[in-house]
Amino acid sequence: MWQWFLHDWSSVGLGAGIVLGLLLFCTDVCRSDPGLSRWRDPVWMSWMFAFAYLIHNFEEYGIDAVGRRFAFPGSMCELFGYGTPAECPIGLEFFAAVNVPLFWVALPVAAAGSRCHPAVGMTGLGIVFTNAMTHIGAAIIHRGYNPGLLTAVVVFLPLAAWAAHAFFGSGRLLRLPVLAVVVAGSALLHCLLICLVLAQTRDLVGAVPASVLQAVLGPVLLLAVPWVAERRWPANADPR
């Protein structure tokens, strides 16, 4: 069962994503105010980030845009000079530990609390934008497609751009310094991931300890950084 989960967790996430997508677009369950457009409702947008990431994960770890199955681990290992995932010291449990706690737990928690803590609800903006930049950067450097690139470009970038426009700035729900902190926090989260990957490739830490560190520290960073920013720059109670 565990080995099955390590290979197919993204399919479980896709199923959850389909259910969440139906709730987002066919009901008012995820909305704070049915009188607002969904796209201008910060609570709905917070759930939209979680939905987008579940779909993105399936392109990375399910079936990618060119039909390969479970392609991202092999792509990651190739970056560090390993021919196949079997030869790679980055354990499969690490990939699950990166994604499951963040996008099955932390982003839904952020969305559920977004009515009271809108900056925390917007933490998904930072992570979709930062992740999109990593996929696009890799595509430019290696001059080709990588697993996750399609949804990063087609879904993540427009979503992040719209959310930044709709919810941040003068007269908006949140101030621009909060946006900067949210993006910086997500960049820090990616740095943590890269450090743990490098530590595994250099035999400084095993796959299991790296997975535990990632599973604990990742969600803490994702939720705590915007919470601190919101305390410093409170949300506008009456955005125009």
VEXDREN-2710 file (C-alpha; in Angstrom, 1 decimal):
% VEXDREN-2710
k/r/px/py/pz
1/MET/0.0/0.0/0.0
2/TRP/2.8/2.4/0.9
3/GLN/4.6/1.8/-2.4
4/TRP/1.4/2.4/-4.3
5/PHE/0.8/5.7/-2.5
6/LEU/4.4/6.9/-3.2
7/HIS/3.7/6.4/-6.9
8/ASP/0.0/7.4/-7.2
9/TRP/-0.7/10.0/-4.6
10/SER/-1.2/12.6/-7.3
11/SER/-4.1/10.6/-8.7
12/VAL/-5.8/10.7/-5.3
13/GLY/-5.1/14.5/-5.3
14/LEU/-6.6/14.8/-8.8
15/GLY/-9.8/13.1/-7.6
16/ALA/-9.9/15.6/-4.7
17/GLY/-9.2/18.4/-7.2
18/ILE/-12.1/17.4/-9.4
19/VAL/-14.4/17.5/-6.4
20/LEU/-13.0/20.8/-5.3
21/GLY/-13.4/22.2/-8.8
22/LEU/-17.1/21.3/-8.8
23/LEU/-17.6/23.0/-5.5
24/LEU/-15.7/26.1/-6.8
25/PHE/-17.5/26.5/-10.1
26/CYS/-20.9/24.9/-9.5
27/THR/-21.8/25.9/-5.9
28/ASP/-21.3/28.8/-3.5
29/VAL/-19.7/26.7/-0.8
30/CYS/-16.2/28.2/-1.3
31/ARG/-17.5/31.8/-1.5
32/SER/-17.6/34.5/1.2
33/ASP/-20.1/36.7/-0.6
34/PRO/-22.3/35.3/-3.4
35/GLY/-22.9/38.9/-4.5
36/LEU/-19.2/39.2/-5.5
37/SER/-17.7/37.8/-8.6
38/ARG/-15.9/34.6/-7.8
39/TRP/-12.8/36.1/-9.2
40/ARG/-13.0/39.0/-6.8
41/ASP/-13.8/36.9/-3.7
42/PRO/-10.6/36.4/-1.7
43/VAL/-12.0/33.2/0.0
44/TRP/-12.9/31.7/-3.3
45/MET/-9.5/32.6/-4.7
46/SER/-7.8/31.0/-1.7
47/TRP/-9.5/27.7/-2.5
48/MET/-8.7/28.2/-6.2
49/PHE/-5.0/28.1/-5.4
50/ALA/-5.4/24.6/-3.8
51/PHE/-7.4/23.4/-6.8
52/ALA/-4.8/24.7/-9.2
53/TYR/-2.0/22.9/-7.4
54/LEU/-3.8/19.6/-7.3
55/ILE/-4.1/19.7/-11.0
56/HIS/-0.5/20.8/-11.4
57/ASN/0.7/17.9/-9.3
58/PHE/-1.0/15.4/-11.6
59/GLU/1.0/16.8/-14.6
60/GLU/4.2/16.4/-12.5
61/TYR/3.6/13.0/-10.9
62/GLY/0.6/11.5/-12.8
63/ILE/0.7/11.9/-16.6
64/ASP/2.6/14.8/-18.0
65/ALA/1.8/16.8/-21.2
66/VAL/3.7/14.4/-23.4
67/GLY/2.2/11.2/-22.0
68/ARG/4.9/10.1/-19.5
69/ARG/3.9/8.6/-16.2
70/PHE/5.4/9.8/-12.9
71/ALA/7.9/11.9/-14.8
72/PHE/8.9/14.6/-12.4
73/PRO/11.2/12.5/-10.1
74/GLY/13.2/11.3/-13.1
75/SER/13.4/14.9/-14.4
76/MET/14.7/16.1/-11.0
77/CYS/17.2/13.3/-10.7
78/GLU/18.5/14.0/-14.2
79/LEU/19.3/17.5/-13.1
80/PHE/21.8/16.1/-10.6
81/GLY/23.4/13.6/-13.1
82/TYR/21.4/10.5/-12.2
83/GLY/20.1/8.4/-15.1
84/THR/17.1/6.9/-13.4
85/PRO/15.1/7.4/-10.2
86/ALA/16.4/4.0/-9.0
87/GLU/20.0/5.3/-9.1
88/CYS/19.0/8.6/-7.4
89/PRO/19.4/9.2/-3.7
90/ILE/16.4/11.5/-3.6
91/GLY/13.8/9.1/-2.1
92/LEU/10.3/8.8/-3.5
93/GLU/9.0/9.6/0.0
94/PHE/10.6/13.0/-0.3
95/PHE/8.5/14.0/-3.3
96/ALA/5.3/13.0/-1.4
97/ALA/6.6/14.8/1.7
98/VAL/7.1/18.0/-0.4
99/ASN/3.6/18.0/-1.9
100/VAL/1.1/16.2/0.3
101/PRO/1.5/18.3/3.5
102/LEU/1.6/21.6/1.6
103/PHE/-1.2/21.1/-0.9
104/TRP/-3.5/18.6/0.8
105/VAL/-3.2/20.2/4.2
106/ALA/-1.5/23.7/4.4
107/LEU/-3.3/25.3/1.4
108/PRO/-6.7/24.0/2.5
109/VAL/-6.0/25.2/6.1
110/ALA/-5.0/28.6/4.6
111/ALA/-8.2/28.8/2.6
112/ALA/-10.4/27.7/5.5
113/GLY/-9.0/30.5/7.6
114/SER/-9.0/33.1/4.9
115/ARG/-12.1/34.9/6.1
116/CYS/-10.3/35.9/9.3
117/HIS/-6.7/35.9/7.8
118/PRO/-6.9/37.0/4.2
119/ALA/-3.1/37.3/3.9
120/VAL/-2.7/33.7/4.9
121/GLY/-5.4/32.7/2.4
122/MET/-3.3/34.4/-0.3
123/THR/-0.2/32.4/0.5
124/GLY/-1.1/30.2/-2.5
125/LEU/-0.3/33.2/-4.8
126/GLY/3.3/33.1/-3.7
127/ILE/3.8/29.4/-4.2
128/VAL/2.1/29.2/-7.6
129/PHE/4.1/32.1/-8.9
130/THR/7.4/30.9/-7.5
131/ASN/6.8/27.4/-8.7
132/ALA/5.9/28.7/-12.2
133/MET/9.2/30.6/-12.3
134/THR/11.2/27.4/-11.5
135/HIS/9.5/25.5/-14.3
136/ILE/9.9/28.3/-16.8
137/GLY/13.5/28.8/-15.8
138/ALA/14.3/25.1/-16.2
139/ALA/12.6/25.1/-19.6
140/ILE/14.7/28.1/-20.8
141/ILE/18.0/26.6/-19.5
142/HIS/17.3/23.1/-20.9
143/ARG/15.4/24.3/-24.0
144/GLY/12.5/22.0/-23.6
145/TYR/9.5/20.8/-21.7
146/ASN/9.6/19.7/-18.1
147/PRO/6.8/17.9/-16.2
148/GLY/4.5/20.6/-14.8
149/LEU/5.5/23.3/-17.3
150/LEU/2.1/23.4/-19.1
151/THR/0.0/24.0/-16.0
152/ALA/2.6/26.4/-14.7
153/VAL/2.3/28.6/-17.7
154/VAL/-1.4/28.2/-18.5
155/VAL/-2.8/28.1/-15.0
156/PHE/-0.3/29.4/-12.4
157/LEU/0.9/32.5/-14.1
158/PRO/-2.5/33.9/-15.0
159/LEU/-3.9/33.0/-11.6
160/ALA/-1.1/34.7/-9.8
161/ALA/-1.2/37.8/-12.0
162/TRP/-5.0/38.2/-11.5
163/ALA/-4.8/37.7/-7.7
164/ALA/-2.0/40.2/-7.4
165/HIS/-4.1/42.7/-9.4
166/ALA/-7.4/42.1/-7.7
167/PHE/-6.3/41.8/-4.0
168/PHE/-3.1/43.8/-3.6
169/GLY/-2.3/47.5/-3.8
170/SER/-3.9/50.9/-3.0
171/GLY/-7.5/50.5/-2.1
172/ARG/-7.3/46.7/-2.3
173/LEU/-7.8/44.1/0.4
174/LEU/-4.0/43.8/1.1
175/ARG/-1.0/46.1/0.9
176/LEU/1.8/45.6/-1.6
177/PRO/4.4/44.8/1.2
178/VAL/2.2/41.7/2.1
179/LEU/2.5/40.6/-1.5
180/ALA/6.3/41.0/-1.4
181/VAL/6.5/39.0/1.9
182/VAL/4.2/36.2/0.5
183/VAL/6.4/35.8/-2.6
184/ALA/9.6/35.9/-0.5
185/GLY/8.2/33.3/1.8
186/SER/7.5/31.0/-1.1
187/ALA/11.0/31.6/-2.5
188/LEU/12.4/30.6/0.9
189/LEU/10.3/27.5/0.9
190/HIS/11.8/26.5/-2.5
191/CYS/15.2/27.2/-1.1
192/LEU/14.5/24.8/1.7
193/LEU/13.5/22.2/-0.8
194/ILE/16.6/22.6/-2.9
195/CYS/18.8/22.5/0.2
196/LEU/17.3/19.2/1.3
197/VAL/17.6/17.8/-2.2
198/LEU/21.3/18.8/-2.3
199/ALA/21.8/17.3/1.1
200/GLN/20.5/14.0/-0.1
201/THR/22.6/13.9/-3.3
202/ARG/25.7/14.5/-1.2
203/ASP/24.8/11.9/1.5
204/LEU/24.6/14.5/4.2
205/VAL/21.1/13.4/5.2
206/GLY/18.9/10.4/4.3
207/ALA/15.6/10.5/2.5
208/VAL/13.5/9.8/5.6
209/PRO/15.0/12.6/7.7
210/ALA/14.8/15.0/4.7
211/SER/11.2/14.0/4.2
212/VAL/10.3/14.7/7.9
213/LEU/12.0/18.1/7.8
214/GLN/10.3/19.0/4.6
215/ALA/6.9/17.8/5.8
216/VAL/7.2/19.8/9.0
217/LEU/9.0/23.0/8.0
218/GLY/7.3/23.5/4.6
219/PRO/3.7/24.0/5.9
220/VAL/5.0/26.1/8.9
221/LEU/6.8/28.5/6.5
222/LEU/3.8/28.6/4.1
223/LEU/1.4/29.6/6.8
224/ALA/3.5/31.5/9.3
225/VAL/5.2/34.0/6.9
226/PRO/1.9/35.6/5.6
227/TRP/0.5/35.6/9.1
228/VAL/3.4/37.6/10.4
229/ALA/3.0/40.0/7.4
230/GLU/-0.7/40.4/8.1
231/ARG/0.1/41.5/11.7
232/ARG/2.5/44.1/10.4
233/TRP/0.2/45.3/7.6
234/PRO/-3.4/44.5/8.5
235/ALA/-6.0/43.9/5.8
236/ASN/-8.2/46.7/4.6
237/ALA/-11.5/46.2/6.3
238/ASP/-13.3/48.1/3.5
239/PRO/-11.5/47.6/0.2
240/ARG/-13.0/49.6/-2.7
END
